Each structure stands twice: as C-alpha cells, then as structure tokens.
Amino acid sequence: MVVDDIRPSEAEVEFLNMAYNKFYDIYEETFEEEFWEKDDYYRFFRIKNAFEIYSELLNYEPIKWVIDAIKEKRSPMEGEIGSELFKCIRNIVAHFPFYDTWDEVWINKSIVNWYRRGQTIDRFMEKYTGRGEIKYRFWEANKKQMTYLKITFPNEYNENSKIYLKDILSEKEGVKFSLILMRRIIDTQIIV
C-alpha cells in the first residue's frame, strides 16, 4: 500500500478537524502569559483537555507511523515521551479525577492498581522508574528566550511512594514543552 493513496475516511476527517481545532486553541492560549496568571483550576482543566485530545489523536494510524519514525530517528526517548509519557499523563488525570490542580496530582502503585494490575499507567511506571531525568530545551519566540526543563522519572514506584506529576513534569515549562512536541507530531498530518 502506498502512503500517498491513503485518505482519511469521512468520520476521521470530522474527528480530526474537531480535535485539531480544539488542540490548537489550547496551544495558542498556553503560550500567552495571561494563561499562566489564571487560577490553577482553569489551567489544569485546559491542560487536561490538551492531553486528552492528543491521546485520542495517537489512535490515528498515520500518527502512529510518525511516533515509530521518531523512535528510530530522533533523539533518545523523544518518541517514548511523545507517546507513552503523554498517554500516561492523560490516563492519570482521566482515571483519577480527584485533583483540581497540576501540583496536587499524585499516584502510587496501590492506587494505580486498585482495580487491575498491568494497565497503561502501571506498565509505564514499571518500565521507566529509575530512568533518572532527561533534559530538554525549547525556544519561545514571543519571549525571545530559551526555556530549559527536565523530565524526571521516579526513583521508586511502590505502595508507599507518592509520585507527584509536578515532579515528573513541571506545570508551566513542562506543559509548554509537551504541547510543542505534541504539535510537532500532529502537524505532520497537515497538508499545506
């Protein structure tokens, strides 16, 4: 099958249009300084929406191909960050809707496995616990500055350890980086 011959179905086009439009709205909003001055609850709601939309877009077959290519050709862990980590974050905020702000969100092994072991979050934590940190940077053109951040995988994952989302990925810099990487991945499906 030739990739150029593949066309999205009518349902895919409808879904993709809705998903892309909302994602881009949230993306643009988060890069305005006023967004970070809004209350924590509002920011969390919008960030949660962005991760949810992106996770749904990961189901689109051509985006899966892009993720596979990134894993093969880009810097270490970029493909895993753009797929597994972001999907894990989406699952944490979706399956544990007890939190109102990014900084409140935490998990441990017992809460993750309260219903069944071996689900997405548990598999991610088992695979990446102890991996240390990965440093990234991104250019913010509107500020004319380079922003540095780190993604830190937990040192331990057990019933007694509280793993805070903010310790894995900071809210402001981490979310901005996440949205940039998400956009870079989904933009591969835009024909200009």
ROSE-4610 file (N, C-alpha, C; in Angstrom, 1 decimal, always signed):
// ROSE-4610
residu = [M/M/M/V/V/V/V/V/V/D/D/D/D/D/D/I/I/I/R/R/R/P/P/P/S/S/S/E/E/E/A/A/A/E/E/E/V/V/V/E/E/E/F/F/F/L/L/L/N/N/N/M/M/M/A/A/A/Y/Y/Y/N/N/N/K/K/K/F/F/F/Y/Y/Y/D/D/D/I/I/I/Y/Y/Y/E/E/E/E/E/E/T/T/T/F/F/F/E/E/E/E/E/E/E/E/E/F/F/F/W/W/W/E/E/E/K/K/K/D/D/D/D/D/D/Y/Y/Y/Y/Y/Y/R/R/R/F/F/F/F/F/F/R/R/R/I/I/I/K/K/K/N/N/N/A/A/A/F/F/F/E/E/E/I/I/I/Y/Y/Y/S/S/S/E/E/E/L/L/L/L/L/L/N/N/N/Y/Y/Y/E/E/E/P/P/P/I/I/I/K/K/K/W/W/W/V/V/V/I/I/I/D/D/D/A/A/A/I/I/I/K/K/K/E/E/E/K/K/K/R/R/R/S/S/S/P/P/P/M/M/M/E/E/E/G/G/G/E/E/E/I/I/I/G/G/G/S/S/S/E/E/E/L/L/L/F/F/F/K/K/K/C/C/C/I/I/I/R/R/R/N/N/N/I/I/I/V/V/V/A/A/A/H/H/H/F/F/F/P/P/P/F/F/F/Y/Y/Y/D/D/D/T/T/T/W/W/W/D/D/D/E/E/E/V/V/V/W/W/W/I/I/I/N/N/N/K/K/K/S/S/S/I/I/I/V/V/V/N/N/N/W/W/W/Y/Y/Y/R/R/R/R/R/R/G/G/G/Q/Q/Q/T/T/T/I/I/I/D/D/D/R/R/R/F/F/F/M/M/M/E/E/E/K/K/K/Y/Y/Y/T/T/T/G/G/G/R/R/R/G/G/G/E/E/E/I/I/I/K/K/K/Y/Y/Y/R/R/R/F/F/F/W/W/W/E/E/E/A/A/A/N/N/N/K/K/K/K/K/K/Q/Q/Q/M/M/M/T/T/T/Y/Y/Y/L/L/L/K/K/K/I/I/I/T/T/T/F/F/F/P/P/P/N/N/N/E/E/E/Y/Y/Y/N/N/N/E/E/E/N/N/N/S/S/S/K/K/K/I/I/I/Y/Y/Y/L/L/L/K/K/K/D/D/D/I/I/I/L/L/L/S/S/S/E/E/E/K/K/K/E/E/E/G/G/G/V/V/V/K/K/K/F/F/F/S/S/S/L/L/L/I/I/I/L/L/L/M/M/M/R/R/R/R/R/R/I/I/I/I/I/I/D/D/D/T/T/T/Q/Q/Q/I/I/I/I/I/I/V/V/V]
num = [1/1/1/2/2/2/3/3/3/4/4/4/5/5/5/6/6/6/7/7/7/8/8/8/9/9/9/10/10/10/11/11/11/12/12/12/13/13/13/14/14/14/15/15/15/16/16/16/17/17/17/18/18/18/19/19/19/20/20/20/21/21/21/22/22/22/23/23/23/24/24/24/25/25/25/26/26/26/27/27/27/28/28/28/29/29/29/30/30/30/31/31/31/32/32/32/33/33/33/34/34/34/35/35/35/36/36/36/37/37/37/38/38/38/39/39/39/40/40/40/41/41/41/42/42/42/43/43/43/44/44/44/45/45/45/46/46/46/47/47/47/48/48/48/49/49/49/50/50/50/51/51/51/52/52/52/53/53/53/54/54/54/55/55/55/56/56/56/57/57/57/58/58/58/59/59/59/60/60/60/61/61/61/62/62/62/63/63/63/64/64/64/65/65/65/66/66/66/67/67/67/68/68/68/69/69/69/70/70/70/71/71/71/72/72/72/73/73/73/74/74/74/75/75/75/76/76/76/77/77/77/78/78/78/79/79/79/80/80/80/81/81/81/82/82/82/83/83/83/84/84/84/85/85/85/86/86/86/87/87/87/88/88/88/89/89/89/90/90/90/91/91/91/92/92/92/93/93/93/94/94/94/95/95/95/96/96/96/97/97/97/98/98/98/99/99/99/100/100/100/101/101/101/102/102/102/103/103/103/104/104/104/105/105/105/106/106/106/107/107/107/108/108/108/109/109/109/110/110/110/111/111/111/112/112/112/113/113/113/114/114/114/115/115/115/116/116/116/117/117/117/118/118/118/119/119/119/120/120/120/121/121/121/122/122/122/123/123/123/124/124/124/125/125/125/126/126/126/127/127/127/128/128/128/129/129/129/130/130/130/131/131/131/132/132/132/133/133/133/134/134/134/135/135/135/136/136/136/137/137/137/138/138/138/139/139/139/140/140/140/141/141/141/142/142/142/143/143/143/144/144/144/145/145/145/146/146/146/147/147/147/148/148/148/149/149/149/150/150/150/151/151/151/152/152/152/153/153/153/154/154/154/155/155/155/156/156/156/157/157/157/158/158/158/159/159/159/160/160/160/161/161/161/162/162/162/163/163/163/164/164/164/165/165/165/166/166/166/167/167/167/168/168/168/169/169/169/170/170/170/171/171/171/172/172/172/173/173/173/174/174/174/175/175/175/176/176/176/177/177/177/178/178/178/179/179/179/180/180/180/181/181/181/182/182/182/183/183/183/184/184/184/185/185/185/186/186/186/187/187/187/188/188/188/189/189/189/190/190/190/191/191/191/192/192/192]
x = [+0.8/+0.0/+0.9/+0.6/+1.4/+0.7/+1.6/+1.1/+0.3/+0.7/+0.0/-1.4/-1.7/-3.0/-4.0/-3.5/-4.4/-5.1/-6.4/-7.1/-7.9/-8.0/-8.9/-10.3/-11.0/-12.5/-13.2/-14.5/-15.3/-15.3/-15.5/-15.5/-14.2/-13.1/-11.8/-11.6/-12.0/-11.9/-12.7/-13.9/-14.7/-14.0/-13.6/-12.9/-11.6/-10.8/-9.5/-9.7/-10.7/-11.0/-11.3/-12.2/-12.6/-11.4/-10.7/-9.5/-8.5/-8.1/-7.0/-7.4/-8.7/-9.1/-9.0/-9.5/-9.5/-8.1/-7.3/-5.9/-5.2/-5.3/-4.6/-5.1/-6.4/-6.9/-6.2/-6.1/-5.5/-4.0/-3.4/-1.9/-1.7/-2.4/-2.2/-2.4/-3.5/-3.8/-2.6/-2.0/-1.0/+0.3/+0.5/+1.7/+1.5/+0.3/+0.1/+0.4/+1.1/+1.5/+0.2/-0.8/-2.1/-2.6/-2.4/-2.9/-2.3/-1.0/-0.3/-0.6/-1.4/-1.9/-3.3/-3.9/-5.3/-5.2/-6.4/-6.3/-5.9/-5.4/-4.8/-5.9/-7.1/-8.1/-8.4/-8.5/-8.7/-7.6/-6.4/-5.2/-5.2/-5.5/-5.5/-6.5/-7.7/-8.8/-8.3/-7.7/-7.3/-6.2/-5.2/-4.1/-4.6/-5.5/-6.0/-6.7/-7.5/-8.1/-7.1/-6.0/-4.9/-4.4/-4.1/-3.5/-4.6/-5.8/-6.9/-7.1/-7.1/-7.2/-6.0/-4.8/-3.6/-3.7/-4.0/-4.1/-5.1/-6.2/-7.1/-6.5/-5.8/-5.1/-4.0/-3.5/-2.5/-3.1/-4.4/-5.1/-5.1/-4.9/-4.9/-3.7/-3.9/-2.8/-1.6/-1.8/-0.6/+0.2/-0.4/+0.3/+1.1/+0.6/+1.4/+2.7/+2.6/+3.7/+4.8/+4.3/+5.2/+5.9/+5.2/+5.8/+6.9/+6.6/+7.6/+8.8/+8.6/+9.8/+10.6/+9.9/+10.6/+11.5/+10.9/+11.6/+12.9/+12.9/+14.0/+15.0/+14.6/+15.5/+15.8/+15.0/+15.2/+16.0/+16.2/+17.0/+16.4/+17.2/+16.7/+15.5/+14.6/+13.4/+12.3/+12.6/+11.6/+10.3/+10.4/+9.2/+8.5/+9.2/+8.6/+7.9/+8.5/+7.9/+6.6/+6.7/+5.6/+4.5/+4.7/+3.6/+3.3/+4.2/+4.0/+3.8/+4.7/+4.6/+3.3/+3.1/+1.9/+0.6/+0.6/-0.6/-0.7/+0.4/+0.3/-0.2/+0.2/-0.3/-1.8/-2.2/-3.6/-4.4/-3.9/-4.6/-4.6/-3.5/-3.5/-4.6/-4.7/-5.6/-7.0/-7.2/-8.5/-9.1/-8.2/-8.7/-8.7/-8.0/-8.0/-8.4/-9.7/-10.2/-10.5/-9.6/-9.8/-9.1/-8.3/-7.5/-8.0/-7.7/-8.1/-7.0/-5.7/-4.6/-3.5/-2.6/-1.5/-0.6/-0.3/+0.6/+0.0/-1.3/-1.9/-1.9/-1.7/-1.9/-0.7/-1.1/-0.1/-0.7/+0.2/-0.2/+0.8/+0.4/+1.3/+0.9/+1.6/+1.3/+0.0/-0.4/-1.7/-2.8/-2.8/-3.9/-4.0/-2.9/-2.8/-3.5/-3.2/-3.6/-4.9/-5.6/-6.8/-7.8/-7.9/-8.9/-8.2/-7.1/-6.4/-5.0/-4.1/-2.6/-2.4/-1.3/-0.8/-1.4/-2.2/-2.8/-1.7/-2.1/-1.1/-0.3/-0.8/+0.0/+1.0/+0.5/+1.3/+2.5/+2.2/+3.2/+4.2/+3.8/+4.7/+5.6/+5.0/+5.8/+6.8/+6.4/+7.3/+8.5/+8.2/+9.2/+10.2/+9.7/+10.6/+11.0/+10.6/+11.0/+12.5/+13.3/+14.7/+15.5/+14.8/+15.5/+16.2/+15.9/+16.6/+15.8/+16.6/+16.0/+16.5/+15.7/+16.0/+15.9/+16.9/+16.8/+16.5/+15.6/+15.2/+15.3/+15.2/+15.0/+14.2/+13.6/+12.8/+12.9/+12.7/+12.8/+11.4/+11.2/+10.0/+10.2/+9.7/+9.9/+9.3/+8.1/+7.5/+8.2/+9.0/+9.8/+11.3/+11.6/+13.0/+13.9/+13.5/+14.4/+14.3/+15.4/+15.4/+14.9/+14.0/+13.5/+14.0/+14.5/+15.1/+14.2/+14.1/+13.3/+13.9/+13.4/+13.8/+12.5/+12.5/+11.5/+12.2/+11.6/+12.2/+11.4/+11.9/+11.2/+11.4/+10.4/+10.5/+11.6/+12.2/+13.3/+12.6/+11.4/+10.8/+9.3/+8.7/+7.3/+6.8/+6.1/+5.6/+4.3/+3.8/+2.6/+2.8/+4.0/+4.2/+4.7/+5.2/+5.7/+4.6/+4.6/+3.7/+4.5/+4.0/+4.7/+3.8/+4.4/+3.7/+3.9/+2.9/+3.0/+4.0/+3.9/+4.8/+6.2/+6.6/+7.9/+8.4/+7.5/+7.9/+8.0/+7.0/+7.0/+6.4/+7.1/+6.6/+5.4/+4.6/+3.4/+3.7/+4.3/+4.5/+5.4/+6.7/+7.7/+7.4/+7.1/+6.8/+5.6/+4.6/+3.4/+3.7/+4.3/+4.7/+5.5/+6.5/+7.3/+6.4/+5.6/+4.7/+3.8/+3.3/+2.4/+3.2/+4.4/+5.3/+5.6/+5.9/+6.2/+4.9/+3.8/+2.6/+2.2/+2.4/+2.1/+3.0/+4.3/+5.2/+4.8/+4.3/+3.9/+2.6/+1.6/+0.3/+0.4/+1.3/+1.4/+1.9/+2.4/+2.9/+1.7/+0.5/-0.7/-1.4/-0.8/-1.4/-0.8/-1.6/-1.1/-1.3/-0.2/-0.3/-0.3]
y = [-1.2/+0.0/+1.2/+2.2/+3.4/+4.4/+5.1/+6.0/+7.1/+7.6/+8.7/+8.3/+7.0/+6.6/+6.5/+6.7/+6.6/+7.9/+7.9/+9.1/+8.8/+9.8/+9.6/+9.5/+8.7/+8.5/+9.8/+9.8/+11.0/+11.2/+10.1/+10.2/+10.6/+10.2/+10.6/+12.1/+12.6/+14.0/+14.8/+14.4/+15.1/+15.2/+14.0/+13.9/+14.7/+14.6/+15.3/+16.8/+17.3/+18.7/+19.2/+18.5/+18.9/+18.9/+17.8/+17.6/+18.6/+18.8/+19.8/+21.2/+21.6/+22.9/+23.2/+22.3/+22.5/+22.5/+21.5/+21.4/+22.7/+23.2/+24.5/+25.7/+25.7/+26.8/+26.7/+25.5/+25.4/+25.7/+25.2/+25.5/+27.0/+27.7/+29.2/+29.9/+29.4/+30.0/+29.8/+28.7/+28.4/+29.1/+29.7/+30.4/+31.9/+32.3/+33.7/+33.8/+34.7/+34.9/+35.0/+35.5/+35.7/+34.3/+33.3/+31.9/+31.5/+31.8/+31.3/+32.2/+33.3/+34.1/+33.7/+32.9/+32.4/+31.4/+31.1/+30.3/+28.9/+28.2/+26.8/+25.8/+25.9/+25.0/+25.2/+26.4/+26.7/+26.1/+26.4/+25.9/+24.4/+23.8/+22.3/+21.7/+22.3/+21.9/+22.0/+23.1/+23.3/+22.3/+22.2/+21.3/+19.8/+19.5/+18.1/+17.9/+18.9/+18.7/+18.5/+19.2/+19.1/+17.7/+17.1/+15.8/+14.7/+15.0/+14.1/+14.1/+15.2/+15.4/+14.7/+15.0/+14.4/+12.9/+12.4/+10.9/+10.3/+10.9/+10.4/+10.4/+11.5/+11.6/+10.5/+10.0/+8.9/+7.7/+7.6/+6.4/+6.4/+7.6/+7.7/+7.1/+6.1/+5.3/+6.1/+7.1/+7.9/+8.5/+8.9/+9.5/+8.4/+7.2/+6.1/+5.8/+6.0/+5.9/+6.9/+8.1/+9.2/+8.9/+8.4/+8.1/+7.0/+6.0/+5.0/+5.5/+6.5/+7.1/+7.9/+8.6/+9.4/+8.5/+7.4/+6.4/+5.9/+5.8/+5.3/+6.4/+7.6/+8.6/+9.8/+10.1/+11.3/+11.0/+12.1/+11.9/+10.9/+10.3/+9.3/+9.7/+8.8/+9.0/+9.9/+10.6/+11.6/+10.9/+9.8/+9.1/+8.5/+8.0/+7.5/+8.6/+9.8/+10.9/+11.3/+11.4/+11.8/+10.8/+9.6/+8.7/+8.1/+7.4/+6.7/+7.6/+8.6/+9.5/+10.4/+10.9/+11.8/+11.0/+9.7/+8.9/+8.5/+8.3/+8.0/+9.2/+10.4/+11.6/+11.8/+11.5/+11.6/+10.6/+9.4/+8.4/+8.7/+9.3/+9.7/+10.7/+11.8/+12.8/+12.4/+11.4/+11.0/+9.9/+9.0/+7.9/+8.2/+9.3/+9.7/+11.2/+11.4/+12.8/+13.5/+13.2/+13.8/+15.1/+15.5/+16.7/+17.9/+19.1/+20.3/+21.1/+20.7/+21.4/+20.5/+20.9/+20.1/+19.6/+20.6/+20.3/+19.3/+19.1/+18.2/+16.7/+16.5/+15.1/+14.2/+13.1/+12.1/+10.7/+9.7/+8.3/+7.5/+6.3/+5.3/+3.9/+2.9/+1.6/+1.1/+1.2/+0.7/+1.4/+2.7/+3.4/+3.2/+3.1/+2.8/+1.4/+0.4/-0.9/-1.3/-0.3/-0.6/-1.5/-1.4/-2.2/-3.5/-3.2/-4.3/-3.9/-4.8/-4.6/-4.6/-4.0/-4.1/-3.2/-2.2/-1.3/-0.3/+0.7/+1.6/+2.3/+2.9/+3.7/+2.7/+1.6/+0.6/+0.2/-0.2/-0.6/+0.5/+1.7/+2.9/+3.0/+3.0/+3.2/+2.1/+0.9/-0.3/-0.1/+0.3/+0.4/+1.5/+2.7/+3.9/+4.3/+3.7/+4.0/+3.7/+4.7/+4.6/+5.1/+5.6/+6.1/+7.4/+8.1/+9.4/+10.5/+11.4/+12.6/+12.8/+13.5/+13.8/+15.3/+16.0/+17.5/+17.9/+18.9/+19.4/+21.0/+21.5/+23.0/+23.3/+24.5/+24.9/+26.4/+26.9/+28.4/+28.9/+30.0/+30.7/+32.0/+32.0/+33.1/+34.4/+34.3/+35.6/+36.2/+35.4/+36.0/+36.1/+35.6/+35.6/+35.0/+33.8/+33.1/+31.6/+31.0/+29.5/+29.1/+28.2/+27.7/+26.2/+26.0/+24.7/+23.9/+22.6/+21.8/+20.4/+19.7/+18.3/+17.5/+16.3/+15.3/+14.3/+14.1/+13.2/+12.0/+10.8/+9.6/+9.3/+8.7/+8.4/+7.4/+7.5/+6.6/+5.3/+5.4/+4.2/+4.3/+3.1/+3.0/+1.8/+2.2/+1.1/+1.6/+0.8/+1.2/+2.4/+2.7/+3.7/+5.0/+5.0/+6.2/+7.0/+8.3/+9.2/+9.9/+9.6/+10.2/+11.3/+12.5/+13.7/+14.0/+14.3/+14.7/+15.9/+16.8/+18.0/+17.7/+16.5/+16.1/+15.4/+14.9/+14.3/+15.4/+16.3/+17.3/+18.6/+19.6/+20.9/+21.4/+22.2/+22.6/+23.6/+24.7/+25.7/+25.3/+25.1/+24.7/+23.3/+22.4/+21.0/+20.9/+21.6/+21.6/+22.3/+23.4/+24.1/+23.2/+22.5/+21.6/+20.5/+19.9/+18.8/+19.3/+20.4/+20.9/+21.2/+21.6/+21.8/+20.5/+19.5/+18.2/+17.6/+17.7/+17.2/+17.8/+19.1/+19.9/+19.5/+19.3/+18.9/+17.5/+16.7/+15.3/+15.4/+16.1/+16.1/+17.0/+18.0/+18.8/+18.0/+16.8/+16.0/+15.6/+15.7/+15.3/+16.4/+17.6/+18.8/+18.9/+19.1/+19.3/+20.8/+21.5/+22.9/+23.3]
z = [+0.0/+0.0/+0.0/-0.9/-1.0/+0.0/+0.8/+1.8/+1.1/+0.0/-0.7/-1.1/-1.2/-1.6/-0.5/+0.7/+1.9/+2.1/+2.2/+2.5/+3.8/+4.6/+5.8/+5.4/+6.2/+6.0/+6.4/+6.0/+6.4/+7.9/+8.6/+10.1/+10.7/+10.1/+10.5/+10.3/+9.1/+8.8/+9.8/+10.1/+11.1/+12.4/+12.9/+14.2/+14.2/+13.2/+13.1/+13.1/+12.4/+12.3/+13.7/+14.4/+15.8/+16.7/+16.7/+17.6/+17.3/+16.1/+15.8/+16.2/+15.8/+16.2/+17.7/+18.5/+19.9/+20.4/+20.0/+20.4/+20.1/+18.9/+18.5/+19.4/+19.7/+20.6/+21.9/+22.5/+23.8/+23.7/+22.6/+22.4/+22.4/+21.6/+21.5/+22.8/+23.5/+24.8/+25.8/+25.8/+26.8/+26.6/+25.4/+25.1/+25.3/+25.8/+26.2/+27.7/+28.1/+29.5/+30.4/+29.9/+30.7/+31.2/+30.4/+30.7/+32.1/+32.3/+33.5/+34.7/+34.5/+35.6/+36.0/+35.2/+35.6/+36.7/+37.3/+38.5/+38.1/+39.1/+38.9/+38.4/+38.8/+38.4/+36.9/+36.4/+35.0/+34.2/+34.6/+33.8/+33.7/+34.9/+34.9/+34.0/+33.9/+33.1/+31.6/+31.2/+29.8/+29.5/+30.4/+30.1/+30.0/+30.9/+30.9/+29.5/+29.0/+27.7/+26.6/+26.6/+25.6/+25.6/+26.8/+26.9/+26.4/+26.7/+26.3/+24.8/+24.2/+22.7/+22.0/+22.5/+21.9/+22.0/+23.2/+23.3/+22.4/+22.1/+21.1/+19.7/+19.4/+18.1/+17.9/+19.0/+18.9/+18.4/+18.3/+17.8/+16.2/+15.7/+14.2/+13.6/+12.7/+12.2/+11.7/+10.8/+10.4/+11.5/+12.6/+13.7/+14.4/+14.4/+15.0/+14.1/+12.8/+12.0/+12.3/+12.6/+12.9/+14.2/+15.2/+16.5/+16.3/+15.5/+15.2/+14.6/+13.6/+13.0/+13.9/+14.8/+15.9/+16.8/+17.2/+18.0/+17.3/+16.0/+15.2/+14.9/+14.6/+14.1/+14.9/+15.9/+16.7/+18.0/+18.7/+20.0/+20.9/+21.8/+22.7/+23.5/+23.6/+24.4/+23.8/+22.7/+22.2/+21.8/+21.1/+20.7/+21.9/+22.9/+24.1/+24.9/+24.9/+25.6/+24.9/+23.5/+22.7/+22.6/+23.1/+23.1/+24.5/+25.0/+26.3/+27.5/+27.6/+28.8/+28.7/+27.5/+27.4/+27.5/+27.1/+27.3/+28.8/+29.4/+30.9/+31.6/+31.3/+32.0/+31.7/+30.5/+30.2/+31.0/+31.1/+31.9/+33.4/+33.9/+35.3/+35.6/+34.8/+35.1/+34.7/+33.8/+33.5/+34.5/+34.9/+35.7/+37.2/+37.6/+39.0/+39.0/+38.8/+38.7/+40.1/+41.0/+42.3/+42.5/+41.6/+41.7/+41.0/+41.5/+40.9/+40.3/+40.6/+40.0/+39.7/+38.8/+38.4/+39.6/+40.4/+41.6/+42.6/+42.6/+43.5/+43.1/+41.8/+41.2/+41.7/+42.3/+42.7/+42.5/+42.4/+42.3/+43.1/+43.4/+43.9/+43.3/+43.6/+43.0/+43.4/+44.6/+45.1/+44.5/+44.3/+43.7/+42.2/+41.6/+40.2/+39.9/+40.8/+40.6/+41.4/+41.9/+42.7/+42.1/+40.8/+40.0/+39.4/+38.7/+38.0/+37.7/+37.9/+37.6/+36.1/+35.7/+34.4/+33.4/+33.8/+32.9/+32.4/+31.6/+31.0/+32.0/+33.0/+34.0/+34.7/+35.1/+35.8/+34.9/+33.7/+32.7/+32.5/+32.4/+32.1/+33.4/+34.5/+35.8/+36.0/+35.7/+35.8/+34.9/+33.7/+32.6/+32.8/+33.3/+33.4/+34.8/+35.8/+37.2/+37.2/+37.8/+37.9/+36.7/+35.7/+34.5/+34.7/+35.8/+36.0/+35.3/+34.8/+34.1/+32.7/+31.9/+30.6/+30.5/+30.0/+29.9/+28.5/+28.4/+27.1/+27.2/+26.0/+25.9/+24.7/+24.8/+23.6/+23.5/+22.3/+22.1/+22.1/+22.9/+22.9/+22.1/+20.9/+20.0/+20.5/+21.1/+21.6/+22.7/+23.5/+24.6/+24.2/+23.0/+22.6/+23.6/+24.1/+25.1/+25.0/+25.4/+25.5/+26.9/+26.9/+28.2/+28.4/+29.6/+29.9/+30.9/+30.7/+31.6/+31.7/+32.7/+32.7/+33.0/+32.5/+32.7/+33.7/+34.8/+35.8/+36.1/+35.8/+36.1/+37.6/+38.3/+39.7/+40.0/+41.2/+41.6/+42.1/+42.6/+43.1/+42.8/+42.6/+42.4/+43.2/+44.3/+45.2/+45.9/+46.8/+47.5/+48.5/+48.9/+49.9/+49.3/+48.0/+47.4/+46.8/+47.0/+46.3/+45.2/+44.0/+42.8/+42.3/+42.5/+42.0/+40.6/+39.9/+38.5/+38.3/+39.2/+39.1/+39.2/+39.9/+40.0/+38.7/+37.9/+36.6/+35.6/+35.6/+34.6/+35.2/+35.2/+35.8/+35.0/+35.7/+35.0/+33.9/+34.1/+33.1/+32.0/+32.3/+31.3/+30.7/+31.6/+31.1/+30.2/+30.5/+29.7/+28.3/+28.4/+27.1/+26.2/+26.8/+26.0/+25.5/+26.3/+25.9/+24.7/+24.8/+23.7/+22.4/+22.6/+21.4/+20.7/+21.5/+20.9/+20.3/+21.0/+20.5/+19.2/+19.1/+17.9/+16.8/+17.1/+16.0/+15.5/+16.3/+15.9/+15.1/+15.6/+14.8/+13.6/+13.5/+12.4/+11.1/+11.4/+10.2/+9.4/+9.9/+9.1/+8.4/+8.5/+7.8/+6.4/+5.5/+4.1/+3.9/+3.6/+3.4/+1.9]
